[in-house]
């Protein structure tokens, strides 16, 4: 007998909708994955986690990441919410995820682990976390608009979080523009 969990159904539906509804030029995974909302919960801390080396981010990508944070905070202010604080450690985790979605687009990492495992690898603690990813949008304004137009992504942007990290890297393969990742935590 096949047992389907809520989490697997949500993930499958998000991927199917993503590929049916999105143009091949730009994708934003539809769940706007949240550990608390999708049942992922907390990651158990490793006995002695060894932080992974954070990737270096070119200056132009850093400016794009900062603009995404600014635009997210504009959206939060428009909805009566406090701004998020940019967190360099979360940005390092998001930069790793932006590189990974060029290899495998989804909230599961190329190594088969949850997207949130990168937080543990970098020694980042949190009570709740969410991830937004997208690929192909050529500018911060376009990616934030795409996320705001998606209920799952919007929920993360307007969620009960206090910190944000953004990663961006050039898209590869058949995509133009950039690969984008956001982490939200509290």
C-alpha positions in Angstrom: 0.0 0.0 0.0 1.4 3.4 -1.0 1.4 5.9 1.8 1.4 9.6 0.8 2.3 12.2 3.4 1.1 15.8 3.4 4.7 16.9 2.9 5.3 14.6 -0.1 2.0 15.6 -1.7 2.7 19.4 -1.2 6.2 19.0 -2.7 4.9 16.9 -5.7 2.1 19.4 -6.4 4.5 22.4 -6.2 6.9 20.8 -8.7 4.1 19.8 -11.1 2.5 23.2 -10.9 5.8 24.9 -11.3 6.6 23.1 -14.6 3.1 23.4 -15.9 2.6 27.1 -15.2 6.0 28.6 -15.6 7.7 29.5 -18.7 11.0 27.7 -19.3 12.7 31.1 -19.1 11.9 31.7 -15.4 10.8 29.4 -12.6 9.9 30.0 -9.0 9.1 26.8 -7.1 5.5 27.2 -5.9 5.6 26.0 -2.3 7.9 28.7 -0.9 9.0 25.9 1.4 8.8 26.5 5.1 10.0 24.0 7.7 7.2 24.8 10.0 4.4 25.1 7.5 5.4 22.0 5.5 6.0 19.8 8.5 9.8 19.9 8.3 10.2 21.1 11.9 13.6 21.6 13.5 16.8 20.0 12.3 18.4 18.0 15.1 21.7 19.6 15.9 24.8 17.6 14.9 27.0 16.4 17.7 29.9 18.7 16.6 28.9 20.4 13.4 31.7 21.6 11.3 30.7 24.8 9.4 31.1 24.5 5.7 33.2 27.1 3.8 30.9 30.0 2.7 31.1 30.7 -1.0 32.5 34.1 -2.1 29.9 36.4 -3.7 30.9 38.8 -6.5 30.2 42.4 -5.7 27.5 42.7 -8.3 25.7 39.7 -6.8 26.0 41.2 -3.4 24.3 44.4 -4.7 21.5 42.3 -6.2 21.1 40.4 -2.9 20.9 43.7 -0.9 18.3 45.0 -3.4 16.2 41.8 -2.8 16.3 42.4 0.9 15.3 46.1 0.4 12.4 45.1 -1.8 11.2 42.4 0.6 11.2 44.9 3.4 9.2 47.3 1.2 6.6 44.6 0.8 6.6 43.9 4.5 6.2 47.6 5.3 3.2 47.8 2.9 1.6 45.0 4.9 2.3 46.6 8.3 5.2 44.2 9.2 8.6 44.9 10.7 11.6 44.8 8.4 13.8 41.7 8.3 17.4 42.0 9.3 20.0 40.9 6.7 22.1 38.0 8.2 25.4 37.3 6.6 25.4 33.6 7.7 21.9 33.1 6.1 23.2 34.8 3.0 26.1 32.4 2.8 23.6 29.5 3.1 21.4 31.1 0.5 24.4 31.5 -1.8 25.1 27.8 -1.5 21.5 27.0 -2.4 21.5 29.4 -5.4 24.5 27.4 -6.8 22.7 24.1 -6.0 19.5 25.0 -7.8 21.5 25.5 -11.0 22.3 21.7 -10.6 18.9 20.6 -9.3 15.9 22.9 -9.0 13.9 22.1 -5.9 13.9 22.3 -2.2 15.8 19.0 -2.0 19.5 19.5 -2.3 21.6 17.6 -5.0 22.9 15.4 -2.1 19.3 14.3 -1.3 19.0 16.3 1.9 16.5 19.0 2.8 17.3 22.5 1.8 17.5 23.3 5.6 20.5 21.0 6.1 22.7 23.8 4.8 21.8 25.8 7.8 23.0 23.1 10.1 26.2 22.7 8.0 26.9 26.4 8.6 26.1 26.2 12.3 23.0 28.4 12.0 20.4 28.0 14.7 16.8 28.9 14.3 13.3 28.3 15.7 11.5 28.4 12.3 12.8 28.7 8.8 11.6 29.1 5.2 13.1 29.0 1.8 12.2 30.7 -1.5 13.9 29.8 -4.7 13.6 30.9 -8.3 15.7 30.8 -11.5 15.7 32.9 -14.7 14.6 36.3 -13.5 17.0 38.9 -14.6 16.6 41.4 -11.8 15.8 41.7 -8.1 12.5 43.5 -8.9 11.4 40.7 -11.2 12.2 37.9 -8.8 10.5 39.6 -5.8 7.5 40.3 -7.9 7.4 36.6 -9.0 7.6 35.6 -5.4 4.9 38.0 -4.3 2.6 36.6 -7.0 3.0 33.1 -5.6 1.0 32.3 -2.4 3.7 30.1 -0.9 6.5 32.5 -1.6 4.4 35.5 -0.4 3.7 33.6 2.8 7.4 33.3 3.5 8.1 37.0 2.6 5.3 38.2 4.9 5.8 35.4 7.5 6.7 35.6 11.2 10.5 35.8 10.6 13.1 38.2 11.8 16.2 37.5 9.7 16.8 37.1 5.9 19.6 35.9 3.8 19.7 36.1 0.0 21.9 34.3 -2.5 22.2 35.0 -6.2 24.4 33.5 -8.9 24.3 33.4 -12.7 21.8 30.9 -14.0 23.2 28.0 -16.0 22.0 25.5 -18.6 19.0 26.5 -20.6 18.2 29.4 -18.2 19.2 33.0 -18.6 19.2 35.5 -15.8 20.0 34.4 -12.3 19.4 31.7 -9.7 17.9 33.1 -6.5 17.5 31.7 -3.0 16.2 33.3 0.2 16.3 31.9 3.7 14.1 33.3 6.4 14.5 32.5 10.1 13.5 33.5 13.6 
